[in-house]
Amino acid sequence: VGSEMCIRDRSYALAKFLSNYMSEYHAQILIEFLISFTLWNILNIIVMNLKLNDGYLSRLDWLDFRNRIVSIIHGVFILFLSTYNTFFVHSGCGERNTRFEEIIMNFTNGYFAYDFVAMAYLGILDKSMTIHHSICIGGLSAGLWTGLSADVLISALFLTEISNPSMHLRNMLRLLGFRYTKAYETSEWSYMGNSLTC
């Protein structure tokens, strides 16, 4: 309870400071983004320190494998959230974003910022991921900053994230040496099927 009060007090102090420079809405969006970014980094630290039987991997493969664990967690969560929003509670075209949509977009924007920084820090960021993450962060930030277009952005998240868990699982199985197994084949077919249908 004490740490929760401390976080709430610091969040309030940051919001009060930011209100000198931006609207209350934008200060709230920025704070939520920073919280999401921080939570994804904490999860990364936890995953990097898990005791798993992957010590035989090369350093780059080990870092890629561990980073993909966080990516799968994000992919599964955002798949459920974006599915619910897309099919049940989305805002209409041209309407203001709902509070639920803002949370989904900030949750994901914080993840993409975390992943971009983590991949750069770990030395596994390439040109295609730099472009991909920049577009994602830019698009989500624009939707959050203007308060519009969440219906389209979250529907796009649904379409793109539906294949992510099987894509990451396929790559993780390959890294662990399970390339020629039924599990790998199943995840590969699932990834290709989801990618082609969505």
N, C-alpha and C positions, 0 to 999 in steps of 0.2 A: 504494500500500500504506500509506503514511504517513497519508493522509487517511482511509482506511478504519479504521485503528487509532484515529485521533482521534474519528471518529464513534462507533465502538464504545465508546470510553472515556467520551465524553459521554453516550451512551445509558445506559451502566452507572451513571454518576454520577446521572443523572436518575432512573433506576429505584430506586437506593438512597435518594434523597431522598423519592421518592413512597411508598416502602414504609413510611415513618413514618406515612402518612395513609391508605393503602389496601392491599388485598391485592396480592400479586405479580401475580396474574392481571389485576386492574384496572389496575395500573401499566403492564403490558405492552400492554394494549388502548389505553390513553391515549397511550403513546409511539408505537405504530404509527399511531394516528389522526393525531398531530402530524407524523409523517414523511410520511404520505400527503398531508396538507394542504399541507405544504411543497413536496413534489415537484410537485403540481398547480400551485402558484403559480410554481415555476421554469419549468414547461412553458408557462404563460401568458406569462411574460416573454419566453421564446424566441419564441413565436408572435407576440407583439405587435411583435417586432423583425425578423420575416422580411421579406425584400424581395419583395413580391408586387405585382401590377399592380392594386391596389385603392385607389389614392390619390384617385381621383375620387369616391369615396363620401362622403356627409356624415359628420360625426364620429360620430354615433350609429349609423349603418349600418355604418361601418368597425369600431367597437368590437363591435357585434353579430356581424359577420362573423368577426372574429378570435376572439371568445369561442366561437363555434360550432365553430371548428376544434378547440379543446380538447374541446368537448362530443362531437364525433364520435369523437375518439380514445378518450375514456372509454367511449362507447357501444359501440364495436366491441370493445374489450377486455372490458368487463363482459358483453357478449352471449356471447362465447366462454366466459368463465369460468362464467357462470351456466348456460349450456347444459350444459357438462360436469358441473357440480355437480348440476343438476336431474335429468339423465337417467342419471348413472352413480355418483356417490359421496355423495349427500346423506345427512344424518342422518335418523333416523326421527322421527316425531311424538313430542314429549315428551322426546327424547334431548338430551344436551348437544351443543352445536355442535362440529363437528370443527374442527381447526386450519385446514384449507383454507377452510372457511366463514367463520371469523373473519377470515382474510386478505381474502377477497372483500368482506365487509361493511365492514371498515376501509378498504380501497381505495376503495370507493364512498362511505362516509361522509366521508372526507377530501375526495373530489371535491365532494360536495354542499356541504360547509362552504366549500371554496374558491370554488365557483361563486356561492354566496350572497354571500360577502364581495366577490368580484370584481365581480359585477353591481351591488351597492350602491355600491362605489367608483367604477365606471365610469358610474353614473347610468342603467343600463338595467334595474334591478330594478323590477318592478311588483308589485301586490298579489297577483295569482295565483301568481307565482313565489315570493313570500314565503311564501305558504301552502304551496305545493308543497314547497319546500325544507325548511320547518320540519317538515312531516309526515315527509318522508324521513329527515331527520337524527334526529328523535325516535324513529321506528320502528327504524331501524338501531341507534341508541344503546341503546335498550331491549333489543334482541336481543343486542347485544354485552355489555352490563352484566350481564344475567341469565344469559348463556351458553346461552340457549334460543331456539327458534323460527327458527333460520337456514334450516331446510328450507322454511318458508313464505315467509320474507322473500326468499330468493334465488330461489325459484320466481316470486315477484311481480316481482323484478328482471328475470328472463328475459322474462316476459310484457310488461312495460312497456318494456324496452330494445330489444326486437326491431324496433320501428318507429322508434326514435330516429335511426339513421344516415340513413334516407331522409327523415325529417322535417327534420333539420338541413340536408341537402343541398338539399332543396326550397327552404328559406328562403334558403340561401346563393346559389343560382342566381337567385332572385327579386331579392336585393340587388344582384347583379352585372348585372342587366338581361336575364337569360335566361328571363323569365317565359313567353314564348310559343315554347318550343323543345321538341323531343322529349325532351331530358334532363330538363327540368322536369316534363313530363307523365309520364314514366316514374317519376320519384321521387315524384310526387304519387300516382299509382296504387299504387305500392309501399307508400307510407305508409298510404294508406287501406285497402288490402288487409290489411296487417299489423295495423292497428288494429282492423279489424272481425273478423278471425279469432282474434285473441288477446284 
